[in-house]
Structure formats: structure tokens, C-alpha cells
Amino acid sequence: MRRLQHLRMCLLLSLLISGVGQHFQAKAQSRVGTTAAPFLVLGTGARGSALGHAYTAVATGGDALFWNPAGAARLDDENRGSVFFTHTRWLADINYNAVGVVVPAFAAGAVGLSLGQVDYGRMEVRTVDLPQGTGETFGATDLVVGLSYAQPLTNTFYIGGTVKYVRQQIYDMSAHAIALDIGFILETQYLNGLRLAASIMNFGSEMQMRGVNTRVFVDIDPTHSGSNNALPAQLETSSWDLPLSFKFGVAWPMFRADQVHMSLYADAHQPTDNNLNADFGAELRFLLGNVNLDLRAGYKDLPLKNAYAHWTLGGGLDMRLGAVRFGADIGYIPFALLGNVTMLDLRVYF
């Protein structure tokens, strides 16, 4: 009876997520490129990215803080605490670094702290009069800091949430927002332990660029010679929504033998700045005593146009030493004409 209640709850939450997503989608034909902080949907970590972003029902430990906070409360090979670090060499020499820490708290719960930072590098200041550069340079960075809490409501149903601060900066201008992530995971006893999950990510305030470059001095009454022609004022910039994202995920442990595990993953994804799409992933694990070897592949954003959809590849290796497990993952994403993206994760479970 309790499992049936959990399943009904999952279905109701999934229908709510789908309905809200369809509402936002129906408001416009296409909203591609109309949200702020697009780095929030890049995909954090080599494992989740190598699986084509079909990671909502899979993520545990530190990287779950970036995909589905409910996963932070799930045990990972009997370990509840973890530290996760990832480095991504993105397109156009852009670097993305992130770290996530999860520690046990409040009986079976878990508290997580996450930080992600994108560095776009230094660029030359160019003007109409000096198109080759003025000799000055400027930088651009994105930042997200999150505080999470996850809790198993039963031994098969997990729920979690994250409150995060989002910041974008370019030259002397910056924008800020507060956002919320909510997710759940249900572990069933069907089909070798099928897992269902859903998440709402980046629900928050709008972002609006402000800074010294919008500060101007005006004369509010130029028809009178005695008026002040240096009154300080601010130019009003447009405000933009965060990339609100709705996901429903399935993880199926398709095959389990003594030394080989095979799992298939799928996510339905409804963002507010793009069309409904699907992500797929597959993972093959070899259990070699205290060492595990993983091979991964995925396909992201089906059936969007070729500019979005692409294959993903990767692998990982982890080793247990006493009560602590260490792991490393790599991810490789080919983008055809744009080049290739490489990722490296380091993990510690305790």
C-alpha cells in the first residue's frame, strides 16, 4: 500500500511538472536564447554529461547537487558523505569548475554545499574608433553557490531541495538572482529495481544587469539655461528569466551479474527556453574486486535540430581503500563544427 501511495505521488508530481512546462512552452513559439545564466544548464560533471544528461534518476553524492538534490540522500555503495570536483574545458577556451560536498546530518538526512564557476577568460576592449583594441582587457565570469538538504521519507523515497545564489558579471556590470531546485527519487522493486525521478531546476527571480556603465548624467530640462546638466541617472536594462527546467527521469538496471552490470537511463526534459526533448544514456560497469570500471555513452536533446542534439562518451574508474572510495571520471562531447568538450571529475566517498 505504501509503495502504491509513493507511485501515485510520483505520478502527480510528474503531471504537475509536465503541465507547468507545457504552460511555459505554450506562451511562445520559440524562446531559444531568451534566458539569463545559460551556464546553469551546461551539465556539471563528466559522468552525467557522458550519459547524455539522462542523470535525474542516477545522480548521488556531490554531483547530485547540480542535477537532482534528492540524490544527495541516497547511499552510494554504503557511503553517505562525498566530495566531488569537476573541471570542464568548454568551447572557445571557456573553463567551468565546480565542487560539491555532501555530509550526513539529522539522522538519515544529508546537507550539501555546491559551487560552480565559469571563466570566459580575458578579452580586449574594442571601440568604434579603435576596433583593434584600446590596450585594455576585461573579463566575464558566472557563479552559482547552493545550499542543499535531502531526506529519505522512507527507505525507497527521497526528496531534496537547494537554495542557490546566481551571479553573472562582465566588465563592470553584474546581475544577481536567488533560485530554488526541488527533486525526488522513487526506488521500486520492479524490473531489477527501476528508479523514477523528477526535478524542477532554476526556479527563481529574474536577472538584470547593473553597474557603472549604466550610470549617466542628464539635464532634465535643457530648455532652461540655469538647470543642472549633470544630474546622475541610471539607464534601465531589461530583466531576463532564469532557464527554468523540468525533468522526469528513469533508471533501469537492465542486467546484473557477478562482475558485470548494465544500466539504461532516459530523461524527458522540458526547458522554458527550448522545445520538449529527451536524453538517453547507457552505462556498462565491470566489478573487479575493490575496483570498478565504467564505460558510458549517451545521446542528448533528441529530437532537436543538429545544432543541439549530439552523442556523448565517457568512462570512469573507482577504487575502495578501507572505508573510503576514490574515483575519477572523464567525459568527451563532440560538437562537430564547434569543436570538442572534455571533462574530468574527481570523487571521494566516505
Helices and strands as residue ranges (DSSP letters): H 2-26, G 38-41, H 46-50, G 61-66, G 69-73, E 82-89, G 91-93, E 95-105, E 109-124, E 137-152, E 157-170, E 173-187, E 195-204, E 207-208, E 210-211, G 212-214, E 215-218, E 231-234, E 239-240, E 245-256, E 260-271, E 277-288, E 291-302, E 310-321, E 324-334, G 336-338, E 340-349
